[in-house]
Amino acid sequence: MNAVNSGQAYHNNMVGPVMRSGDLALAIIEAARIDNPEKEVFVDDKRAYIRIHTEHEMILNRETIEAELGRPFKMNDLEVDLSSFAGQIETRNDSIRFYFKTKV
């Protein structure tokens, strides 16, 4: 695999939400860091939206998001500011998981 292809393969393994800028996006960034301590969380701020991603899997827990926001939060409220996402998504009442079944 040449350098261009290996770099693209790494990029293809990134998962996570693309959020509209705002308080929720900032809370999601911190929650991603707290809930995924073994992972490096990458934040790409494009002003209008923020791409938050890690390699292969990211888990966000409702409890952590609530703590960062300082108020109650329902996981389906994430959809309001979720512009897009990378990877596959699995939602529950208390968490959301971005992941890939296979790695490139």
C-alpha positions in Angstrom: 0.0 0.0 0.0 1.5 3.4 -1.0 1.5 6.4 1.3 -1.6 7.9 -0.3 -3.6 4.7 0.0 -2.5 4.1 3.6 -3.4 7.6 4.6 -6.8 7.2 3.0 -7.3 3.9 4.8 -6.6 5.5 8.1 -9.1 8.3 7.3 -11.7 5.6 6.4 -11.4 4.1 9.8 -12.6 7.3 11.6 -16.0 7.3 13.1 -18.1 9.9 15.0 -20.6 12.7 14.7 -20.6 15.9 12.7 -22.4 18.5 14.8 -23.7 22.0 14.3 -21.5 24.4 16.3 -22.9 25.2 19.7 -23.1 24.2 23.3 -24.2 20.6 22.5 -21.2 20.1 20.2 -18.8 21.3 22.9 -20.5 18.9 25.4 -20.1 16.1 22.9 -16.4 16.8 22.4 -15.8 16.5 26.2 -18.1 13.5 26.5 -16.1 11.8 23.7 -12.9 12.4 25.6 -14.3 11.1 28.9 -16.2 8.1 27.5 -13.3 7.0 25.3 -10.2 7.5 27.5 -8.1 5.1 25.5 -8.7 6.9 22.2 -7.4 10.1 20.7 -10.4 12.3 19.9 -9.9 14.5 16.8 -11.9 17.7 16.5 -12.1 19.5 13.1 -13.9 22.9 13.7 -15.3 24.3 10.4 -17.2 27.1 12.2 -20.6 26.1 11.0 -20.1 22.5 11.9 -17.7 20.4 14.0 -16.4 17.0 13.0 -15.6 14.9 16.1 -14.0 11.5 15.4 -11.9 8.7 16.7 -10.5 5.5 15.1 -12.9 2.5 14.8 -15.3 3.2 17.6 -16.8 6.0 19.7 -19.2 5.6 22.6 -21.1 8.6 24.0 -23.1 8.1 27.3 -26.2 10.2 28.1 -25.0 10.6 31.7 -21.7 12.1 30.5 -23.4 14.5 28.1 -25.8 15.6 30.8 -22.8 16.3 33.2 -21.1 18.4 30.5 -24.3 20.3 29.5 -25.3 20.7 33.2 -28.9 19.7 32.4 -31.0 16.6 31.5 -30.6 15.3 28.0 -32.4 12.7 25.9 -30.2 10.8 23.4 -32.7 11.4 20.5 -32.2 15.2 21.1 -28.7 14.6 19.6 -30.4 14.3 16.2 -31.4 18.0 16.2 -27.7 19.1 15.9 -26.3 16.0 14.2 -25.6 17.1 10.6 -24.0 13.8 9.6 -21.8 11.1 11.0 -19.0 8.7 9.9 -19.3 5.0 10.4 -22.3 2.9 11.5 -24.5 4.1 14.3 -26.2 2.2 17.2 -28.5 4.2 19.5 -29.9 3.3 22.9 -31.8 5.3 25.5 -28.6 5.8 27.5 -25.8 5.8 24.8 -24.9 6.1 21.2 -22.1 4.2 19.5 -20.4 5.0 16.2 -18.4 2.1 14.8 -17.2 0.0 11.9 -17.8 -3.7 11.8 -14.6 -4.2 9.7 -11.4 -2.2 9.7 -9.6 -1.0 6.6 
